[in-house]
């Protein structure tokens, strides 16, 4: 499916399968897909096709013949695994609700994050995928604790550099 083939309508119908969708209905009665974005009327299957089509059409060309952009030596952020980043953000949200926002920064001994990371790792290795407290993946907790520990290591390194 091509992006140009999709019709964006505010009417209550799936723009791909064409079945009428009454206002407020969250599922296309024909293809049984959830409506992902009510304003367009695209069902979830259509959004998936659109997303796949767009992702396949994206080509990042690092050839600078089109113009000059001095970013050859800069970090290519597009390589990050966004689904994993999102999972870590879910852990952060859980922590903000359980404690307070940014409470993790107040911990004096960063080795506590190493311990937490190892506890989650052991649970994951024992076959427990989901943390019973948060309902989220142990691996997301591991990544989050690793980022906390990395933050403190970076801060410590900055402090040492200033003392030189």
C-alpha positions in Angstrom: 0.0 0.0 0.0 1.3 3.5 -0.8 0.7 6.6 1.2 -0.9 8.2 -1.8 -3.5 5.4 -2.0 -4.9 6.2 1.4 -7.8 8.6 1.7 -7.9 10.6 4.9 -11.5 11.3 5.8 -13.2 12.5 8.9 -16.2 10.4 8.1 -16.8 7.3 10.1 -15.4 4.7 7.8 -12.2 2.7 7.4 -10.4 4.4 4.6 -8.9 1.1 3.4 -11.7 -1.5 3.7 -14.4 1.2 3.3 -16.8 -0.1 5.9 -18.8 2.5 7.7 -17.8 3.1 11.3 -20.4 4.9 13.5 -19.0 7.8 15.5 -17.4 6.5 18.7 -17.1 2.9 17.4 -13.5 1.7 18.1 -13.5 -1.4 15.9 -14.0 -1.8 12.1 -16.9 -4.3 11.8 -15.6 -5.8 8.6 -11.9 -6.2 9.2 -12.3 -6.3 13.0 -9.4 -3.9 13.5 -9.3 -1.2 16.1 -9.3 2.4 14.9 -5.9 3.8 15.7 -6.6 7.5 15.1 -10.2 8.6 15.1 -9.7 11.8 13.0 -8.5 9.8 9.9 -10.8 6.8 10.3 -7.9 4.4 9.5 -8.2 1.1 11.2 -5.2 -0.5 12.9 -4.4 -2.8 10.0 -4.4 0.2 7.7 -2.1 2.1 10.0 0.3 -0.9 10.2 0.4 -1.0 6.4 0.9 2.8 6.2 3.7 2.6 8.8 5.4 -0.2 7.0 5.2 1.6 3.7 6.6 4.8 5.1 9.4 3.0 6.9 10.3 1.1 3.7 10.4 4.4 1.7 12.7 6.1 4.2 16.3 6.0 3.0 18.9 8.0 4.8 21.7 8.9 2.4 24.8 10.0 4.1 26.2 11.2 0.8 26.6 15.0 1.2 26.5 15.9 -2.5 23.0 17.5 -2.0 24.3 20.1 0.4 26.6 20.6 3.3 25.8 19.4 6.8 28.7 18.8 9.0 27.3 15.8 10.9 29.6 13.0 9.9 31.1 12.8 13.3 27.9 13.3 15.3 25.9 10.5 17.0 23.3 9.0 14.7 20.4 9.0 17.1 18.1 7.3 14.6 19.9 4.0 15.4 18.3 3.8 18.9 15.8 1.1 19.5 12.7 3.2 20.2 10.6 0.4 21.4 13.2 -0.3 24.1 13.5 3.4 24.9 9.7 3.5 25.3 9.8 0.5 27.7 12.4 2.3 29.9 10.1 5.4 29.9 7.3 3.1 31.2 9.6 2.0 34.0 10.3 5.7 34.8 6.6 6.4 34.8 6.0 3.5 37.2 8.8 4.8 39.5 7.4 8.4 39.4 4.1 7.1 40.6 5.5 4.7 43.2 8.0 7.2 44.6 8.2 10.7 43.1 9.4 12.1 39.8 13.2 12.1 39.6 13.5 10.4 43.0 16.2 8.1 41.4 18.5 11.1 41.3 18.5 11.5 45.1 20.0 8.1 45.9 23.4 8.7 47.4 25.0 5.3 46.7 24.7 4.5 42.9 25.7 0.9 43.7 22.1 0.4 44.8 21.1 0.5 41.1 23.7 -2.2 40.4 22.0 -4.3 43.0 18.5 -3.6 41.6 19.8 -4.4 38.1 21.2 -7.7 39.2 18.0 -8.7 41.1 16.0 -8.1 37.9 18.6 -10.0 35.9 18.4 -13.0 38.2 14.6 -13.0 38.0 14.7 -12.8 34.2 17.3 -15.7 34.1 15.0 -17.8 36.3 12.3 -17.4 33.6 10.2 -14.7 35.1 9.7 -12.2 32.2 7.4 -9.7 34.0 8.2 -8.0 37.3 5.2 -8.7 39.6 5.3 -5.2 41.2 5.2 -3.1 38.0 3.8 -5.5 35.5 6.6 -4.6 33.2 9.5 -6.5 31.7 12.4 -7.3 33.9 14.7 -6.4 31.0 13.2 -2.9 30.9 14.0 -2.6 34.6 17.5 -3.8 33.9 18.0 -1.2 31.2 16.5 1.6 33.3 18.8 0.7 36.3 21.8 0.6 33.9 20.9 4.1 32.6 20.7 5.4 36.2 24.1 3.8 37.0 25.5 5.3 33.7 24.2 8.7 34.7 26.1 8.6 38.0 29.3 7.3 36.3 29.1 10.2 33.8 28.6 12.7 36.7 31.5 11.2 38.6 33.7 11.4 35.5 32.8 15.1 35.0 33.6 15.8 38.7 37.0 14.1 38.3 37.8 16.1 35.1 37.0 19.4 36.9 39.4 18.5 39.8 42.3 18.0 37.4 
